[in-house]
Amino acid sequence: REHAEHEGLLNKFAASAEQLRSAVFGEHAFLFAFVAVDTDADAVVGEALAHLAFSAFTTRAGMWLEDLYVAPRCRGHGVGTQLVRTVARDAVRRGCARVEWLGYD
């Protein structure tokens, strides 16, 4: 929700905690979620959401980084870099041919 608010897209935000829980942990889970936590504040300060894709060129899975968000107060401290590295390490562990991500201004 914080991400949608930050992007000025709160009017399009329709996700629920239950939907996210099902996408990550449900019987037909398809989403990988990675979080950065400020242990001093006991608060999530960043998140990366990714899922598998398929490459017809390599005939292997790839990982698509769907969403990357770092709370404004935590930007510039390496949180986003660490989240992207974590996604990349997970992709390697899963045997993915590549990681893809499209960034917007």
N, C-alpha and C positions, 0 to 999 in steps of 0.2 A: 504494500500500500504506500509506503514511504517513497518508493521508487516512482510510482505512478504520479504521486503528488509532486515530487521534484521535477518530473518531466512535463507537468501541466496536463496530464492525461487522466486525472482522477475521474473525470466523467465517463471514461471508457473502461475503468477498472471494474471487473466483474468476478474476479477470482475469490475463492473462499479457502479457508484453512483446510477444510475437508477435501476439496479438489486437489490442492497441492499435496496433501498427505497421501492421497490415493495415487497421484502421478509419480511420487517418489517411492512410496512404500507398499502400494497396493498389489493385488494379485497380478495385475497386468502393468506393473510399473514401467515407465519408459523415460523418466527424467532423472538426471543426476543433479543433486543439489550440494553445493559447497558453501560454507559460511565462514566468515571471519568474525571472531568474537573479541570484544574488549573485556578482558577478564576482570579488570578493575571495576568497570561499570556493570558487569554481567549483562552485556547487551550485544546483540548482533549489529555489526557495523558495516558488513559487506556481504554480498552474495553473488554466486555465479550459478547459473542454471544451464545444463548442457544435455544433449541427447545424441544418440547415434544416428548417422546418416550412411548412405551407401555410395561408393564411387564405382561407376561402370568402367572407369579407366584402370583402376587397380584391383577391381573385384574384391575389395576389402571395405570394412567399415571405416568410417571417419567419425570424428566427434565435432558436433556443431555447438559452439558456445552461443546459446540463445540469448542470455541476459547476463550482464555484469553491472553491479551497482555497488558503490561505496558511499557511505554517508558523507555529506560535504565536510563535516568537521574532521574526518579521518583521511581525506584526500591529501596526496603529496607525501605520504608516509610509507608507501610501498604495499599498502593493503591490496590494491587492485593487481599489482604485479604478482604478489604472492598467490592471489586467487587464480590468475591466468596460469601461473606455473603449476598449481595444483591440478587444474583441469588438464594441462598438457601431460603431467605425470600419470594421471588416471587414463588418458587416452593411450599412452605407451603401454601401460599395464594391461589394457584390454586388447592390444594388438592393432590399434587403429593406424591407418595409413597417414592420416593428417588431422589437424584441428583447423576448423574454419570459424571465422567470426567476421561480421560486418558491423562496423562502427558508424554511428551517426553523430553529427554535430549537435 
